[in-house]
């Protein structure tokens, strides 16, 4: 299994808006809306930063309950396997592909789909993976049962889940790739 991180070549990998203050994060988001209006990131709503922080608080809390090891306040974001849809998000799209074995599995959590719709109070369709955070061993069982969302729902026709989101709660492995030429 490979974990992928998609990013804009002009900014580089593992640049997390949540590492910034709320005001700085909003300024970055507004800058993206001005300079890259056609990118998917520019389509985010005005309360995105607040919603994202709330979601990160939920997934951090849930991961701690499961005994996860957390050395970052907010995670780095990756996905399980290649996502055709995410590859279109950036004007100068690039990705880094890392074998899952390079990570300490106790620092990885997963949501079946993006964490924001997964934990959204407005999406209540009864699917078992809604409002659920998984460990590595747990997500393998969900993948066995449902497959990868990008294989059956890359266009979003059947719901918001288009990929499996990975939350990396450590800088250890991603630090090796943060400044690597792609």
N, C-alpha and C positions, 0 to 999 in steps of 0.2 A: 504494500500500500504506500502511495505517495501523498504527501500533503503539499498543496500548492498555495502560493501567496501571489496574488495579482496586484499590480501597482502601475503607476505612471512613471515611465523612464525619466521624466524630467525631475521628479522628486525623489525617486529611489525607493527601495523596499522597506517595509516595516516602519513606516511613518504613521503613527497612530494619533489621530486628532484628539483622542481621549487623554493622551499624555499632557495636553495643554490645559490651561485654565479655561473656564467656560467662555470668557470674553475672547481669549485668543483663538479658541476653537471656532467660535462664531465668525471671527474675522477671517480665518482661513477658509471656512465654508463660503463666506460671501465673496472672497477673492476667487475661488473656483467658479462661482456663479458668474463672475464678471469676465474672467479670462478664458474659461473653458465651458461656455454655456451649453455645448452639445454633449458634454460628458454626463454619464449617469449620476455622478456625485453632485452635479449642479442641480439636479432635480429634487434634492432633498428639501423637505419642508422647514419652516422657520423654527420649529420646536425640536428638530432632529437631535441637537446636542443634548437637550434635557432628556428626551426619550431614550437616547443611547445610554446616557449615564445611569438612568434608572434600570435599564435592561442589564447593564454591566454589574450593577449592585446585586440584582437577582441572581445572575449566573455565578458571580463570585460567592455569594451566600450559599447557593445550592452545592457548589463544588466543595466548599469547606465542610458542609454537612456530610458529603460523601468521602471525606478524608483526603481530598486533593491537596497537593503542595502548591502554595501560592507564594511567589516572590516578587510579583508585580501587582500594583493596584488595579490595573486594567490589563486585559490580555492582548497579545498579538493575535491577529486573525489570519486563519488559513482555511482551506477547504480540502475535503477528501477527494482525491483524484481531480482530473482536469474538468473545468466547468466552461463549456462553450459560451454560455451567457455572461459569466463574469469576465471572460476574455474581451468582451466588447465594452466594458465599463469606462475605459480610459482612452483618451485620444492617442496616446503613445503607449499602448498597453504592452506590458511585459510580465513575466512570471518567474518565480523561483520554485523549483520542485525539490522536495527534501524527503528522503525515505523516512517513514514513521519510526523506524528502528533507531534513528539518530536522537530521538527525544527520550527523556525520562517520562514514561507513560503516566506517572503520578502527577505530572504538570500539565496534562492535556484533558480538556473537557470538550464535549461535543453536543451540538443540537442538530436534530434532523430537520434541516432547513435553517435559514437565517435566524439568529436568536431573537431579533426584534419581533417578527411575526410569530415565532414560536411561543414567546411569552406575552404576546399582545392580549389584552383583555377582550378585544373585539373579535378575535378568531376563536370560535368555539364549535368546531365541526365534529368533535368527538374522536378524532384520530388519536391513537394512543401516544404518539410522540409529541403532542401539543403540551406545552407547559412542563416539558421534561428536559433535564440535563443528564447527559450520559458520560460514564467513564469510557476508556478505550474498550475494555472487555464488553461493556454493555452495548456500545454502538455497533460492535461486530454482530451481535445478535439481531439488532434492528436492521442492519444491512442485509443479513441473511434472509430476513423476513420480507423486506420491502425493496431491496436493491438500492441503487444510487438514484437520487431524485433526478440528476441530470440525464439519466438514461430513459426516464419515463415522463419527465415534466420540465424539460429544459425551457420550454416556451411559457411556463406558468399556467397553462390551460387547466390543470387539475388542482391548483392551490398555490400557496406562496412558496412551498419548498422546492427549490431548484438545485440545491447542493446541500452537503452536510458541512456545517460550519465547525471549525476547530478553534478552540481558545487555548492559546499557549501562554501559560502563567509563569514563564521563566524567560530570561534573556539568553540562557546558556547556549542553546543550539542556534537560535536565530542570529545571535551575535556573530557567528561564523559567516553568515550570509549577508549581513546588513550592508557591508561595504564592498562586497565582491562585484566585479564586473559581470554583467549578464551575458 
